[in-house]
């Protein structure tokens, strides 16, 4: 199966966050280069950590990433607080 790199992440955390976001939208992906960050220690790792998808999913994945970069999936403080309160209410009910 042919694959294509669709995103160069600044960190392994960002790459895995995007991998989860893509999975949530039905796009399988792979993170490559994440072990290289440890090899370079404190030096910046640029364009080495990449998110890879199947060529057939390229356009859909790029659309999701564009939406991520525009802030569409950003969680505001108010949303995070509401989610925390909802979770606490669920715990209180059990």
Buried (B, 14 or more C-beta within 10 A) or exposed (E): EEBBBBBBBEEBEBBBBBBEBBEEEEBEBEBBBBEEBEEEEEEEBEEBBBBBBBEEBBEBBBEBBEEBEEEEEEEEEEEEEEEEEEEEEEEEEE
